[in-house]
Every structure is written in structure tokens, then in C-alpha cells.
Amino acid sequence: MLDHSVSSIHVLAQADVALYWPWAGLMLLGAMAGFFVVRIGTKGTRRDAHEQAAALIEVAKREALVAGEEIKQQAERELEARRSEVNRELDRREIEMDLRLREIRSHEESLALLDHQLSHHGERLTREGSAIKQARDAIRALSKSLRKRLEGVSQMDADEIKRALREEVQLECQDELRAMRRQIIDRSEQDLQNEAKRIIVTAMQRMASLPNHDITATIVSLPNDEMKGRIIGREGRNIKSFEAVTGVTLLIDESPQMVLVSSFDPVRREIARAALDALVKDGRIHPASIEEAVKTAEAEVDLHVQQSGEDAVQRLGINGLKPEIIGLLGKLKFRFSYSQNVLDHSVEVGFLCSLMASELGLDPNVAKRAGLLHDIGKAVEGDYEGSHASIGADFVRRHGETTIVVNAVAAHHEEVKPETLYAGLVILADTLSAIRPGARAEPMQTYIQRLERLEKLALSIEGVQQAYAIQAGREVRVVVNPHKVSDEQAKDISRVLRQRIEEELQYPSTIKVMVIREHRFTDTAM
């Protein structure tokens, strides 16, 4: 029995060793322990021996399983570390392959570019070779032709040779004759321009006009601030009555001892100013006195208007104008265009037209008549539709003016076609009177903003280093970078800047654009 137990233990131990080879040592120790227990416990039964052996085997199995799990985890960690190392190696090699692939592609692109350049040079050489061949063929053909002509000349008489030579010279000189004709025409146009400049300068030198100042508002001075309360009246009845009768707006603010009269109609504004000035001097301000003062002011302004019109006509020495035209001319006394008095402007245009007409051999009386009446449409009431040029032309036509004067008035802004030289004189004189220095003024802030805008517009163009607005904004000088801008590009900058100025700025007269591109080299001799 003991031998059988021992053999069973050996069999079980061998099976366990075969199944769990990592743990064979531990199982062998368990078997030996069981053997010694059986040997020692001779008094125990076979049942006890089996139980003890099974317990020992179970303990050995558990210990073997724990040891195997630890060995398994250790192996998995080593395997994971090896896998990570292999993956890093693969990533490194993949990056190297990608870099090499990019280098290969870059070399392929460089080769393709060189191939394209070689192909382009080959085509150019082919074209040049073809051109050289054609030129050589043309020279050979010309040589043959010349040889044949010489052979024919040897058989021609003197007259035939002269006739053939004359025809050949005419054919060869056609381009030179056209150039000479164009040169003569250009010289004639230049002479005409010089003569026109002489006439204009002569007319301007014979004129002496005062500069105009900025006119922004009509102000009535008050003796004290208490007068403001009288003008307003109880519950504002006085100021309401004054505005209703005159058609203007009184602006009474915190400004000391002054009232601002506002209206788009300059004649109404003048009537309101005169009436308010009379009311302030009288001191009695109520609705009845307001109506009386306004009527008196209207009579005074009407008289002043008529007198201004007659003074303008007398200054120019014009006869035969209808009273309606003279009265309408007088209303221009209270109108301003860019702070330039319209009546003074009209008289000045009349003088200029007369002077230029005298230089050209035209009738100065007709010219000064057309110049004086050219802006009369600005004084016509707003019930009429159309531009002041067309309205003025229609007005003077209905009051007996000639077709020459009517056309000059209608065409002075080139809305209709000028039909006579007098219309051209009016256009030119109107421009000269408007653009002469001191003729038209603008607020200082607007003037400075226009200069700044002009310089910023020039500096916004690529390649421009500096820009200066000079001559009161009538000229802008632009300095470009000579290293970045060529001569052709500088010419393009001048054209682009001119177009932008015309599209984006509002300005009187013209603006000259000068683009400067230069290299400067400086050295000092010691």
C-alpha cells in the first residue's frame, strides 16, 4: 500500500511536471514531502495519507500558479518593451524614407524645370535660326533682283533711267514726307497754343481783382444779451413771427451779443438781417413792428439790388439791357460760389471776354455782354427746372438777347455745343476767373484736409517714398524708390495717381502730378 501511494504520488507529480513545467521543482518538493509523511505516519491510514498528499499538492499548485503568473507578467512586460522599441525603430525609418522621398521629388522637379528651360532655349534658338535663314534668303533674293535691275539698266536709255529713279525715290521718301507734314502740323498747333497763351496772359495782366474771403454766415450784433429775450418774446411769439414773415431761421445760442440768420436764399437772408438790425436799433420788438421793419427792409434791398445791377452794367459800359435782366443781375450781389461773389465774378468774366475778343479781332461789346450774363441763371427763383446755364439762356432769350449771347450763356459749362467763338471766350474767361489765385476760398480745415488727403493718396501707391502737396494743393510731387521702381513704372504711377485724384477728390481747377525718380551719388575728397 505504501508503495502504491508512492507510485501514485510519482505519477501525479510527473503529470503535473509535464503540464506545468515551470513549476516542476516545486511539485517535486511536494512529492518528497508527501513521501516522508507517509513513511513517518505508519500508524495512519491510507485515507489520511491521500488527504495530506492532496493538500500538499493543492498548496504546491497554488504556489506554482502564482509564480507562473508573475513569470507571465514579466514576459509580457519584456515583450511590450521590445514591441515599443521595434515601433520606434519603424517610425524612425519611416521618417527617413519620407525625407528621402521628398529629396527625390525635389530633384525630379529641378530636373523637370531644367528640362523645360532647355526646351525653351532650344525653341528660341530654332526661331532665331529660322529668322537668320529667312534674312539670308531675303538678302540673296535682293541680290538677284539688283543684279537683274542692273542688267535691265544697261539696256535702258537716259529718260527711262530718270523716270525709274524718280519713282523709286518717291517710294522711298513717302515716310519722310509724312513725317515732315506731321512736323509742320505740330508746329502750327504749337504756334496756335503760344498765341492763345499770349492772349490769355495779356488779358490777365490787364485785370486787377481783389481776393475773396471766406463767407460762412450772416451775423447780427446785439447791444446786450437782454436783447435776445426781446427778440424771442413771450412764449416765443416774436421770433416765430419774424421767421414766418422773412422765411429765415434765427439761431440764438449762448454766443454773447450776437444772433445768426440762416437761410438758403441770400436775398431773404439780407432782408432779414436789415430788418433785425433796424428792430434792434429801435428797441420795440413785437409782431406789428416786425412786419413793418420787414417791409422797409424789402424796399431797401430791392433798391440795393437794382442799384447793384446798374453799377455792374455801368462798369462794363453795356447798353440796351432790359430792367428785368438788370434786376436779376443785382440779386447776384448776395450770392457766393466758394466764397467768390457771383456778381463780381460775372463782371470779371465780362472784362476778360472783352480783352480777349479785342486781341482776336472780335466785337468786345458782344463778348462782355455774354460774359456778364453767363451766370444770371443762378439768380432765377427755384420754380424753374434745369441747370443755371439753361435757365439763364432761356431767360435772356425771352428778354431780347441775340442768339450769340444765348448760346454763350447756355454753353459756358459745355452742356450744349458752342456755336461761336464768343461761347469759347466765355468758357475760357469763366475758368480764368475761378482759378486765379485768391479767387475762391475754402475753410482752412477743409483746405488742410484736402492737402493731407492728396498726400495720403500718393503714399498709398506701392514704391512711393515721399509725397508733398505744394502750390496750395495745385501740384503734388512724388518721390519713388529708384531701386524698386523703374522709369516705366514711374510713368505708370503718375497715370494711376492722376486717375485716383480725379475719382476720389473734389478740387477746383487742376492738380499737376510730378513723379521723381533719381539716383544720387555723393563722395568727399580729402
C-alpha positions as CSV (number, residue, x, y, z in Angstrom):
1,M,0.0,0.0,0.0
2,L,2.8,2.3,0.8
3,D,4.4,1.5,-2.5
4,H,1.2,2.2,-4.3
5,S,0.8,5.5,-2.6
6,V,4.3,6.4,-3.5
7,S,3.8,5.4,-7.1
8,S,0.6,7.4,-7.3
9,I,2.4,10.4,-6.0
10,H,5.1,9.9,-8.5
11,V,2.6,9.6,-11.3
12,L,0.7,12.7,-10.3
13,A,4.0,14.6,-9.9
14,Q,5.1,13.5,-13.4
15,A,1.8,14.6,-14.8
16,D,2.0,17.9,-13.1
17,V,5.6,18.3,-14.2
18,A,4.5,17.6,-17.8
19,L,1.7,20.1,-17.7
20,Y,3.4,22.7,-15.6
21,W,7.0,22.6,-16.5
22,P,7.8,25.9,-14.9
23,W,6.7,24.7,-11.6
24,A,8.3,21.2,-11.7
25,G,10.7,21.9,-8.9
26,L,8.0,23.0,-6.5
27,M,5.9,19.9,-7.3
28,L,8.9,17.6,-6.8
29,L,9.4,19.1,-3.3
30,G,5.7,18.5,-2.5
31,A,6.0,14.8,-3.6
32,M,9.0,14.2,-1.5
33,A,7.3,15.8,1.4
34,G,4.4,13.5,1.0
35,F,6.7,10.5,0.8
36,F,8.3,11.4,4.1
37,V,4.9,12.0,5.7
38,V,3.7,8.5,4.6
39,R,6.8,6.9,5.8
40,I,6.7,8.6,9.2
41,G,3.0,8.1,9.7
42,T,3.0,4.3,9.5
43,K,0.2,4.2,12.0
44,G,-2.0,6.5,9.8
45,T,-4.5,5.0,7.4
46,R,-4.3,5.3,3.6
47,R,-7.1,7.8,3.7
48,D,-5.1,10.2,5.8
49,A,-2.2,9.8,3.5
50,H,-4.3,10.7,0.4
51,E,-5.8,13.7,2.1
52,Q,-2.4,15.0,3.2
53,A,-0.9,14.4,-0.2
54,A,-3.9,16.1,-1.9
55,A,-3.5,19.1,0.4
56,L,0.2,19.4,-0.3
57,I,-0.4,19.1,-4.0
58,E,-3.0,21.8,-3.9
59,V,-0.7,24.1,-2.0
60,A,2.1,23.4,-4.5
61,K,-0.3,24.1,-7.4
62,R,-1.3,27.4,-6.0
63,E,2.3,28.4,-5.4
64,A,3.2,27.3,-8.9
65,L,0.2,29.3,-10.4
66,V,1.3,32.4,-8.6
67,A,4.9,32.0,-9.7
68,G,3.8,31.3,-13.2
69,E,1.6,34.4,-13.3
70,E,4.5,36.5,-12.2
71,I,6.7,35.0,-14.8
72,K,4.0,35.6,-17.4
73,Q,3.6,39.2,-16.5
74,Q,7.3,39.7,-16.6
75,A,7.4,38.1,-20.1
76,E,4.5,40.4,-21.3
77,R,6.3,43.5,-20.0
78,E,9.5,42.5,-21.8
79,L,7.5,41.8,-24.9
80,E,5.8,45.2,-24.7
81,A,9.1,46.9,-24.2
82,R,10.5,45.1,-27.2
83,R,7.4,46.0,-29.3
84,S,7.7,49.7,-28.4
85,E,11.4,49.6,-29.3
86,V,10.5,48.0,-32.7
87,N,7.8,50.6,-33.3
88,R,10.1,53.5,-32.6
89,E,12.6,52.0,-35.0
90,L,10.0,51.6,-37.6
91,D,8.8,55.2,-37.1
92,R,12.4,56.5,-37.4
93,R,12.9,54.5,-40.6
94,E,9.6,55.8,-42.0
95,I,10.6,59.4,-41.3
96,E,13.9,58.8,-43.0
97,M,12.1,57.2,-46.0
98,D,9.8,60.2,-46.2
99,L,12.7,62.7,-46.2
100,R,14.5,60.7,-48.9
101,L,11.3,60.6,-50.9
102,R,10.9,64.4,-50.6
103,E,14.5,64.9,-51.7
104,I,13.9,62.6,-54.7
105,R,10.8,64.6,-55.6
106,S,12.6,67.9,-55.3
107,H,15.4,66.6,-57.6
108,E,12.7,65.5,-60.0
109,E,11.1,68.9,-60.0
110,S,14.5,70.6,-60.5
111,L,15.2,68.2,-63.4
112,A,11.8,69.0,-64.9
113,L,12.5,72.8,-64.6
114,L,15.9,72.4,-66.3
115,D,14.3,70.3,-69.0
116,H,11.6,73.0,-69.6
117,Q,14.3,75.7,-69.7
118,L,16.4,73.7,-72.1
119,S,13.3,73.1,-74.3
120,H,12.5,76.9,-74.2
121,H,16.1,77.7,-75.1
122,G,16.0,75.2,-77.9
123,E,12.8,76.7,-79.3
124,R,14.3,80.2,-79.2
125,L,17.4,79.0,-80.9
126,T,15.2,77.3,-83.5
127,R,13.3,80.6,-84.1
128,E,16.5,82.6,-84.3
129,G,17.9,80.1,-86.7
130,S,14.8,80.3,-88.8
131,A,14.9,84.2,-88.8
132,I,18.5,84.1,-89.8
133,K,17.7,81.8,-92.6
134,Q,14.9,84.0,-93.8
135,A,17.1,87.1,-93.7
136,R,19.8,85.2,-95.6
137,D,17.2,84.2,-98.2
138,A,15.9,87.8,-98.4
139,I,19.4,89.1,-99.0
140,R,20.0,86.5,-101.7
141,A,16.7,87.5,-103.3
142,L,17.5,91.2,-103.1
143,S,20.9,90.5,-104.6
144,K,19.3,88.6,-107.5
145,S,16.8,91.4,-108.0
146,L,19.6,94.0,-108.0
147,R,21.5,92.0,-110.5
148,K,18.5,91.8,-112.8
149,R,17.8,95.5,-112.5
150,L,21.4,96.3,-113.3
151,E,21.1,94.1,-116.3
152,G,17.9,95.9,-117.3
153,V,19.5,99.4,-116.8
154,S,22.3,98.5,-119.1
155,Q,19.6,98.2,-121.9
156,M,17.6,101.5,-120.9
157,D,18.1,105.0,-122.3
158,A,18.6,108.1,-120.1
159,D,14.9,109.1,-119.9
160,E,13.8,105.7,-118.8
161,I,16.5,105.6,-116.1
162,K,15.5,109.1,-114.8
163,R,11.8,108.0,-114.7
164,A,12.6,104.8,-112.9
165,L,14.9,106.6,-110.5
166,R,12.2,109.3,-109.8
167,E,9.6,106.6,-109.0
168,E,12.0,104.8,-106.7
169,V,12.9,108.0,-104.8
170,Q,9.2,108.8,-104.3
171,L,8.5,105.4,-102.9
172,E,11.5,105.6,-100.5
173,C,10.7,109.1,-99.3
174,Q,7.0,108.6,-98.6
175,D,7.7,108.0,-94.9
176,E,9.9,111.1,-94.7
177,L,7.3,113.2,-96.4
178,R,4.6,112.1,-93.9
179,A,6.9,112.9,-91.0
180,M,7.6,116.3,-92.4
181,R,3.9,117.0,-92.9
182,R,3.2,115.9,-89.3
183,Q,6.0,118.1,-88.1
184,I,4.6,121.1,-89.9
185,I,1.1,120.5,-88.5
186,D,2.5,120.1,-85.0
187,R,4.5,123.3,-85.4
188,S,1.3,125.1,-86.5
189,E,-0.6,123.8,-83.4
190,Q,2.2,124.9,-81.2
191,D,2.1,128.3,-82.7
192,L,-1.6,128.5,-82.1
193,Q,-1.1,127.4,-78.5
194,N,1.6,130.0,-77.9
195,E,-0.7,132.7,-79.4
196,A,-3.6,131.6,-77.2
197,K,-1.3,131.7,-74.1
198,R,-0.2,135.2,-75.1
199,I,-3.7,136.4,-75.4
200,I,-4.7,134.9,-72.1
201,V,-1.7,136.3,-70.3
202,T,-2.2,139.7,-71.8
203,A,-5.9,139.7,-70.6
204,M,-4.9,138.5,-67.1
205,Q,-2.2,141.2,-66.8
206,R,-4.7,143.9,-67.6
207,M,-7.1,142.7,-64.8
208,A,-6.7,143.6,-61.2
209,S,-9.2,141.9,-58.8
210,L,-9.2,141.7,-55.1
211,P,-9.0,138.3,-53.3
212,N,-12.2,136.9,-51.8
213,H,-12.5,135.9,-48.1
214,D,-14.4,133.1,-46.5
215,I,-18.1,133.8,-46.1
216,T,-19.9,131.4,-43.8
217,A,-22.8,133.1,-42.1
218,T,-24.8,136.4,-41.6
219,I,-24.4,137.7,-38.1
220,V,-26.4,140.5,-36.4
221,S,-24.7,142.1,-33.4
222,L,-26.7,142.9,-30.3
223,P,-26.0,145.7,-27.8
224,N,-26.5,143.3,-24.9
225,D,-27.8,139.8,-24.0
226,E,-31.1,141.3,-22.8
227,M,-32.0,142.0,-26.4
228,K,-32.1,138.2,-27.1
229,G,-35.1,137.9,-24.7
230,R,-36.9,140.7,-26.6
231,I,-36.3,139.0,-29.9
232,I,-37.7,135.8,-28.6
233,G,-40.7,137.4,-27.0
234,R,-43.3,136.0,-24.6
235,E,-43.7,132.3,-25.4
236,G,-41.5,132.8,-28.5
237,R,-44.1,134.9,-30.4
238,N,-41.7,137.5,-31.7
239,I,-39.2,135.0,-33.1
240,K,-42.0,132.9,-34.6
241,S,-43.5,136.0,-36.2
242,F,-40.1,137.1,-37.6
243,E,-39.3,133.7,-39.1
244,A,-42.8,133.5,-40.6
245,V,-42.6,136.9,-42.3
246,T,-39.0,136.7,-43.5
247,G,-38.7,132.9,-44.3
248,V,-35.4,132.6,-42.5
249,T,-34.3,130.9,-39.3
250,L,-32.9,132.8,-36.3
251,L,-30.3,130.9,-34.3
252,I,-29.9,132.3,-30.8
253,D,-27.4,130.4,-28.7
254,E,-25.0,131.1,-25.8
255,S,-22.8,133.3,-28.0
256,P,-22.6,136.7,-26.4
257,Q,-24.3,139.7,-28.1
258,M,-24.9,138.0,-31.5
259,V,-27.7,136.3,-33.5
260,L,-27.2,134.1,-36.5
261,V,-29.5,134.5,-39.5
262,S,-29.7,131.2,-41.6
263,S,-31.4,130.8,-45.0
264,F,-30.5,129.2,-48.3
265,D,-31.9,132.3,-50.1
266,P,-29.2,135.0,-49.8
267,V,-31.7,137.8,-50.7
268,R,-34.1,136.7,-47.9
269,R,-31.2,136.5,-45.5
270,E,-30.1,140.1,-46.4
271,I,-33.7,141.3,-45.9
272,A,-33.9,139.5,-42.5
273,R,-30.5,141.0,-41.5
274,A,-31.6,144.5,-42.4
275,A,-35.0,144.1,-40.6
276,L,-33.5,142.7,-37.5
277,D,-30.8,145.3,-37.4
278,A,-33.5,148.0,-37.6
279,L,-35.6,146.3,-34.8
280,V,-32.6,146.1,-32.5
281,K,-31.7,149.8,-33.0
282,D,-35.4,150.8,-32.4
283,G,-35.8,148.6,-29.4
284,R,-39.5,148.0,-29.9
285,I,-40.0,144.4,-31.0
286,H,-43.5,142.9,-31.4
287,P,-45.4,141.3,-34.4
288,A,-46.6,144.6,-35.8
289,S,-43.2,146.3,-35.7
290,I,-41.7,143.2,-37.2
291,E,-44.0,143.3,-40.2
292,E,-43.3,147.0,-40.7
293,A,-39.5,146.5,-40.4
294,V,-39.5,143.6,-42.9
295,K,-41.4,145.7,-45.5
296,T,-39.0,148.5,-45.1
297,A,-36.0,146.2,-45.4
298,E,-37.6,144.6,-48.5
299,A,-37.8,148.0,-50.2
300,E,-34.3,148.9,-49.2
301,V,-32.9,145.5,-50.5
302,D,-34.9,145.9,-53.8
303,L,-33.4,149.3,-54.2
304,H,-29.9,147.9,-53.4
305,V,-30.4,145.0,-55.8
306,Q,-31.4,147.4,-58.6
307,Q,-28.5,149.7,-57.9
308,S,-26.0,146.8,-57.8
309,G,-27.2,145.6,-61.2
310,E,-27.0,149.1,-62.7
311,D,-23.5,149.6,-61.2
312,A,-22.3,146.3,-62.8
313,V,-23.7,147.3,-66.2
314,Q,-22.2,150.8,-65.9
315,R,-18.8,149.3,-65.0
316,L,-18.8,147.3,-68.3
317,G,-20.4,150.1,-70.3
318,I,-23.2,147.8,-71.7
319,N,-26.3,149.4,-73.2
320,G,-29.7,148.1,-74.0
321,L,-30.3,145.6,-71.2
322,K,-33.9,145.2,-70.1
323,P,-34.7,146.2,-66.5
324,E,-35.7,142.6,-65.6
325,I,-32.2,141.5,-66.6
326,I,-30.6,144.3,-64.6
327,G,-32.7,143.5,-61.5
328,L,-31.8,139.8,-61.7
329,L,-28.1,140.7,-62.1
330,G,-28.3,142.7,-58.9
331,K,-29.5,139.7,-56.9
332,L,-26.2,138.0,-57.7
333,K,-24.7,140.6,-55.3
334,F,-25.9,138.4,-52.4
335,R,-24.8,135.0,-53.9
336,F,-21.4,133.4,-53.4
337,S,-19.7,130.4,-55.0
338,Y,-16.8,129.1,-52.9
339,S,-16.8,132.5,-51.2
340,Q,-16.5,134.3,-54.5
341,N,-19.2,136.9,-55.1
342,V,-21.1,135.8,-58.2
343,L,-21.8,139.4,-59.4
344,D,-18.1,140.4,-59.1
345,H,-17.3,137.1,-60.8
346,S,-19.7,137.9,-63.7
347,V,-18.2,141.4,-64.1
348,E,-14.7,140.0,-64.1
349,V,-15.7,137.4,-66.8
350,G,-17.1,140.2,-68.9
351,F,-13.9,142.2,-68.7
352,L,-11.8,139.1,-69.6
353,C,-14.1,138.3,-72.6
354,S,-13.8,141.9,-73.8
355,L,-10.0,141.9,-73.6
356,M,-9.5,138.6,-75.3
357,A,-12.1,139.5,-78.0
358,S,-10.1,142.6,-78.7
359,E,-6.9,140.6,-79.2
360,L,-8.7,138.2,-81.6
361,G,-10.4,141.0,-83.6
362,L,-13.9,140.2,-82.4
363,D,-16.6,142.5,-81.1
364,P,-15.7,143.3,-77.4
365,N,-19.2,144.6,-76.6
366,V,-20.8,141.3,-77.6
367,A,-18.2,139.4,-75.6
368,K,-18.5,141.4,-72.5
369,R,-22.3,141.2,-72.7
370,A,-22.2,137.4,-72.9
371,G,-19.6,137.3,-70.1
372,L,-21.7,139.4,-67.7
373,L,-24.9,137.4,-68.3
374,H,-23.4,133.9,-68.2
375,D,-24.3,133.1,-64.6
376,I,-27.6,135.0,-64.5
377,G,-29.5,131.7,-64.1
378,K,-28.2,131.5,-60.5
379,A,-30.5,134.3,-59.5
380,V,-33.6,132.9,-61.0
381,E,-36.2,131.5,-58.5
382,G,-36.2,127.8,-57.8
383,D,-39.5,127.2,-59.6
384,Y,-37.7,126.7,-62.9
385,E,-36.1,123.3,-63.6
386,G,-32.7,122.7,-65.2
387,S,-29.2,123.9,-64.7
388,H,-28.4,127.5,-64.2
389,A,-26.8,127.7,-67.7
390,S,-30.0,126.5,-69.5
391,I,-32.3,128.6,-67.2
392,G,-30.2,131.7,-67.8
393,A,-30.1,131.1,-71.5
394,D,-33.9,130.8,-71.6
395,F,-34.3,133.9,-69.5
396,V,-32.1,136.2,-71.7
397,R,-33.7,134.8,-74.9
398,R,-37.2,135.8,-73.6
399,H,-35.9,139.3,-72.9
400,G,-34.5,140.0,-76.3
401,E,-30.8,138.9,-76.3
402,T,-29.2,137.7,-79.5
403,T,-28.6,134.1,-80.4
404,I,-24.8,134.6,-79.9
405,V,-25.3,135.7,-76.3
406,V,-27.9,133.0,-75.7
407,N,-25.6,130.3,-76.9
408,A,-22.7,131.6,-74.9
409,V,-24.8,131.6,-71.7
410,A,-26.1,128.0,-72.4
411,A,-22.7,126.6,-73.4
412,H,-20.4,128.1,-70.7
413,H,-20.4,124.8,-68.9
414,E,-20.3,122.9,-72.2
415,E,-23.8,121.4,-71.6
416,V,-24.6,122.4,-75.2
417,K,-22.2,122.7,-78.1
418,P,-20.5,126.2,-78.5
419,E,-21.6,127.6,-81.8
420,T,-19.4,130.8,-81.9
421,L,-16.0,132.0,-80.7
422,Y,-17.8,134.1,-78.2
423,A,-19.0,131.0,-76.4
424,G,-15.4,129.7,-76.3
425,L,-14.3,133.1,-74.8
426,V,-16.9,132.9,-72.1
427,I,-15.9,129.3,-71.2
428,L,-12.2,130.4,-71.0
429,A,-12.9,133.6,-69.1
430,D,-15.2,131.8,-66.6
431,T,-12.4,129.3,-65.9
432,L,-9.7,132.0,-65.5
433,S,-11.8,134.0,-63.1
434,A,-12.5,130.9,-61.0
435,I,-8.9,129.5,-60.8
436,R,-6.9,132.7,-60.5
437,P,-5.1,133.0,-57.1
438,G,-7.3,134.4,-54.4
439,A,-10.5,134.0,-56.5
440,R,-12.1,131.3,-54.5
441,A,-11.5,130.4,-50.9
442,E,-12.4,127.4,-48.7
443,P,-12.4,126.9,-45.0
444,M,-8.9,126.4,-43.5
445,Q,-9.8,123.0,-42.1
446,T,-11.2,121.8,-45.4
447,Y,-8.1,123.1,-47.2
448,I,-5.7,121.2,-44.8
449,Q,-7.8,118.0,-45.1
450,R,-7.6,118.2,-48.9
451,L,-3.8,118.6,-48.8
452,E,-3.5,115.7,-46.3
453,R,-5.8,113.5,-48.4
454,L,-3.8,114.3,-51.5
455,E,-0.5,113.3,-49.9
456,K,-2.0,110.1,-48.4
457,L,-3.4,109.2,-51.8
458,A,0.1,109.4,-53.3
459,L,1.7,107.5,-50.4
460,S,-0.8,104.6,-50.7
461,I,0.8,103.6,-54.1
462,E,3.5,100.9,-53.8
463,G,7.0,102.2,-54.4
464,V,6.3,105.8,-53.3
465,Q,8.7,107.1,-50.6
466,Q,7.6,110.7,-50.2
467,A,4.8,112.9,-51.3
468,Y,4.4,116.7,-51.0
469,A,1.4,118.8,-51.9
470,I,2.6,122.2,-53.0
471,Q,1.3,125.4,-54.6
472,A,-1.8,125.4,-52.4
473,G,-2.7,121.9,-53.4
474,R,-2.4,122.6,-57.2
475,E,0.6,120.3,-57.5
476,V,1.8,117.1,-55.9
477,R,5.4,115.9,-56.1
478,V,6.0,112.2,-55.6
479,V,9.5,110.7,-54.9
480,V,9.7,107.0,-55.7
481,N,12.3,104.4,-54.7
482,P,14.7,104.1,-57.7
483,H,15.7,100.6,-56.6
484,K,12.1,99.2,-56.7
485,V,10.6,101.4,-59.4
486,S,11.8,101.6,-63.0
487,D,11.2,104.5,-65.4
488,E,8.2,102.8,-67.0
489,Q,6.7,102.1,-63.6
490,A,7.2,105.7,-62.5
491,K,5.3,106.7,-65.6
492,D,2.5,104.3,-64.6
493,I,2.5,105.7,-61.1
494,S,1.9,109.2,-62.5
495,R,-1.1,107.9,-64.6
496,V,-2.6,105.9,-61.7
497,L,-2.3,108.8,-59.2
498,R,-3.9,111.2,-61.7
499,Q,-6.9,108.7,-62.1
500,R,-7.3,108.3,-58.4
501,I,-7.2,112.1,-57.8
502,E,-9.9,112.6,-60.4
503,E,-12.1,109.8,-59.0
504,E,-11.7,110.4,-55.2
505,L,-11.0,114.1,-54.6
506,Q,-13.1,117.3,-55.1
507,Y,-10.9,120.2,-56.0
508,P,-11.1,123.5,-58.0
509,S,-9.2,123.9,-61.3
510,T,-6.4,121.3,-61.9
511,I,-3.8,119.4,-60.0
512,K,-0.4,118.7,-61.5
513,V,1.2,115.3,-60.8
514,M,5.1,115.1,-60.8
515,V,6.8,111.8,-60.2
516,I,10.6,112.0,-59.4
517,R,12.9,109.0,-59.8
518,E,16.6,109.7,-59.3
519,H,19.9,108.2,-58.2
520,R,22.3,110.4,-56.1
521,F,26.0,109.5,-55.5
522,T,28.0,111.6,-53.0
523,D,31.6,111.4,-52.2
524,T,34.1,113.6,-50.4
525,A,37.7,114.3,-51.5
526,M,40.1,114.7,-48.6
